[in-house]
Amino acid sequence: LLHADIGKPTIGNDLTARIDSTLTNESLLHIITDNDDSDGGGTFDLVVERQMGDADSPNTGPTIALFSSNTADSGTGSSSMLDDTNIGQILFRAETDTDTDANFGSIRLNIQDSANASRDAKMFFKVQSNNSMTEMLTINGENDSIDIGASSLIIPQDIVHTGDTNNKITFGTDTQTFTTAGSARMFIDTDGQ
């Protein structure tokens, strides 16, 4: 609908969302919402729903796909993606206390190996730390590893071996217990003994 007061296309049953007609080079589509959730009622700016009410419906919820394609005219000489290509990113932005737009976090995916028979990718998680976008976690498909860039790894209690749950390290209050085959083999108390 075209909102008479603001002269812009609007969406939503109460016309609280609009498409910004003053698009910049930063985005091709900019949807602005005036969503007031001051009562804590749990309203959302975007909902993607898949109705799953009968036996013919799929048994999974909705899927959002960020799809990157290539063309023969893009400089690669073929329609395939290149290795070390960033193919999608979710960016979390907000205004600072000085009304400056800033990034506060991101999730980004990078192709490591684009060959169909040996596909690998790497996913990066970044957040602001000391006024700098800092890579805190990387999931590396090529090396089958998770790289932690933060200075600390905080866990509630146990580090457990996959497929061997009776093999673990347990952290208590100022204590550590090393367990193998379900039995505690080493215990470190508060006095270091």
C-alpha positions as CSV (number, residue, x, y, z in Angstrom):
1,L,0.0,0.0,0.0
2,L,1.1,3.6,-0.6
3,H,1.0,5.5,2.7
4,A,-0.7,8.8,2.1
5,D,1.2,10.7,4.9
6,I,4.7,9.6,4.1
7,G,4.3,8.8,0.4
8,K,6.1,5.5,0.6
9,P,5.1,1.8,0.1
10,T,4.1,0.3,3.4
11,I,3.5,-3.2,4.6
12,G,1.9,-4.8,7.7
13,N,-1.7,-4.8,8.9
14,D,-1.2,-1.5,10.8
15,L,1.2,0.0,8.2
16,T,4.1,0.1,10.7
17,A,6.7,-1.0,8.2
18,R,7.8,0.9,5.1
19,I,10.3,0.5,2.3
20,D,12.8,3.3,2.3
21,S,12.9,5.1,-1.0
22,T,16.1,6.9,-0.3
23,L,18.3,3.8,-0.9
24,T,22.1,4.3,-0.8
25,N,24.9,2.2,-2.0
26,E,24.8,0.4,1.3
27,S,21.7,-1.6,0.6
28,L,19.4,-2.5,-2.2
29,L,16.3,-3.0,0.0
30,H,15.8,-1.2,3.3
31,I,12.7,-2.0,5.3
32,I,12.0,0.4,8.3
33,T,9.7,-0.7,11.1
34,D,8.1,1.4,13.8
35,N,7.5,-1.6,16.0
36,D,6.7,-0.6,19.6
37,D,7.3,-3.5,21.9
38,S,7.4,-1.4,25.0
39,D,4.8,-3.6,26.7
40,G,7.1,-6.7,26.2
41,G,4.5,-8.5,24.2
42,G,7.0,-10.2,21.9
43,T,6.3,-8.5,18.6
44,F,8.8,-9.0,15.8
45,D,10.0,-7.1,12.8
46,L,10.2,-10.1,10.5
47,V,8.6,-13.5,10.7
48,V,9.1,-16.4,8.3
49,E,6.5,-19.1,8.9
50,R,6.0,-22.5,7.3
51,Q,2.6,-24.0,8.1
52,M,3.0,-27.6,9.1
53,G,-0.6,-28.5,10.0
54,D,-1.2,-31.8,8.2
55,A,0.4,-35.0,7.1
56,D,1.4,-33.7,3.7
57,S,3.4,-30.8,5.2
58,P,7.2,-31.1,5.6
59,N,8.3,-32.0,9.1
60,T,10.9,-29.2,9.3
61,G,10.5,-25.4,9.8
62,P,11.3,-22.7,7.4
63,T,14.7,-22.3,5.7
64,I,16.3,-19.0,4.9
65,A,18.9,-19.3,2.1
66,L,21.6,-16.8,1.4
67,F,22.5,-17.9,-2.1
68,S,25.6,-16.6,-4.0
69,S,25.8,-17.2,-7.8
70,N,28.5,-16.5,-10.3
71,T,28.3,-15.8,-14.1
72,A,30.7,-16.5,-16.9
73,D,31.1,-12.7,-17.4
74,S,32.2,-12.0,-13.8
75,G,35.9,-12.4,-14.5
76,T,36.4,-16.0,-13.5
77,G,35.9,-17.4,-16.9
78,S,33.3,-19.9,-15.7
79,S,30.1,-20.1,-13.7
80,S,31.8,-21.7,-10.6
81,M,32.6,-20.0,-7.4
82,L,36.3,-19.4,-6.5
83,D,38.1,-20.7,-3.5
84,D,38.5,-18.2,-0.6
85,T,35.2,-16.5,-1.6
86,N,32.9,-15.0,1.1
87,I,29.4,-16.1,0.1
88,G,27.2,-14.7,2.8
89,Q,27.2,-12.7,6.0
90,I,24.7,-11.7,8.7
91,L,25.7,-8.3,10.1
92,F,24.4,-6.9,13.4
93,R,24.4,-3.1,13.4
94,A,23.2,-0.4,15.7
95,E,23.7,3.3,16.5
96,T,26.3,4.2,19.2
97,D,25.7,6.9,21.9
98,T,26.9,9.5,19.3
99,D,24.4,8.3,16.7
100,T,27.1,6.7,14.6
101,D,26.2,3.5,12.7
102,A,28.5,0.7,13.9
103,N,28.9,-3.1,13.5
104,F,28.5,-5.0,16.8
105,G,28.7,-8.6,15.5
106,S,28.7,-10.7,12.3
107,I,28.5,-14.3,11.1
108,R,30.3,-14.9,7.8
109,L,30.8,-17.9,5.6
110,N,33.9,-18.4,3.3
111,I,34.4,-21.1,0.7
112,Q,37.7,-22.8,1.2
113,D,37.4,-25.5,-1.5
114,S,34.7,-25.0,-4.2
115,A,35.4,-28.3,-6.0
116,N,32.1,-30.3,-6.0
117,A,33.9,-33.5,-4.9
118,S,35.8,-31.9,-2.0
119,R,33.7,-28.9,-0.8
120,D,35.0,-27.2,2.4
121,A,34.0,-24.0,4.1
122,K,34.8,-21.9,7.1
123,M,32.4,-19.9,9.3
124,F,33.5,-16.9,11.3
125,F,31.8,-15.4,14.3
126,K,32.9,-11.8,15.3
127,V,31.8,-9.4,18.0
128,Q,32.9,-6.0,19.2
129,S,35.6,-6.3,21.8
130,N,37.3,-3.2,23.1
131,N,36.0,-1.1,20.2
132,S,37.2,-3.6,17.5
133,M,35.4,-6.3,15.5
134,T,37.1,-9.4,16.9
135,E,37.0,-12.9,15.6
136,M,35.9,-15.0,18.6
137,L,35.1,-18.3,17.0
138,T,35.9,-20.0,13.7
139,I,34.4,-23.3,12.5
140,N,36.9,-24.7,10.0
141,G,35.5,-27.5,7.7
142,E,38.8,-28.0,5.9
143,N,40.8,-28.7,9.0
144,D,37.9,-30.3,10.9
145,S,38.5,-27.9,13.8
146,I,36.9,-25.2,15.9
147,D,39.3,-22.3,16.6
148,I,38.6,-20.1,19.6
149,G,40.0,-16.6,19.4
150,A,38.8,-15.4,22.7
151,S,41.2,-15.3,25.7
152,S,38.9,-17.5,27.8
153,L,36.7,-20.5,27.2
154,I,34.0,-20.5,29.9
155,I,32.0,-23.8,30.5
156,P,29.6,-24.7,33.3
157,Q,31.0,-28.0,34.4
158,D,32.3,-30.7,32.0
159,I,34.4,-31.2,29.0
160,V,33.3,-34.6,27.6
161,H,34.8,-36.8,24.9
162,T,32.4,-37.4,21.9
163,G,31.1,-40.9,21.8
164,D,32.9,-41.7,25.1
165,T,30.9,-39.9,27.7
166,N,32.6,-41.5,30.7
167,N,35.8,-39.8,29.7
168,K,35.7,-36.2,30.9
169,I,37.2,-33.3,32.8
170,T,34.9,-31.9,35.5
171,F,35.2,-28.4,37.0
172,G,33.8,-27.8,40.5
173,T,34.3,-24.8,42.7
174,D,38.1,-24.4,42.7
175,T,38.5,-28.2,41.9
176,Q,39.1,-30.3,38.8
177,T,38.4,-34.0,38.4
178,F,39.8,-36.1,35.5
179,T,37.7,-39.2,34.7
180,T,38.4,-42.1,32.5
181,A,36.2,-45.2,32.0
182,G,33.7,-43.7,34.5
183,S,36.1,-43.5,37.4
184,A,37.9,-40.4,38.8
185,R,41.7,-41.0,38.1
186,M,43.0,-37.6,39.2
187,F,41.6,-34.9,41.5
188,I,43.0,-31.4,42.0
189,D,41.7,-29.7,45.1
190,T,41.9,-26.0,46.2
191,D,45.3,-26.5,47.7
192,G,46.7,-27.9,44.4
193,Q,46.9,-31.5,45.7
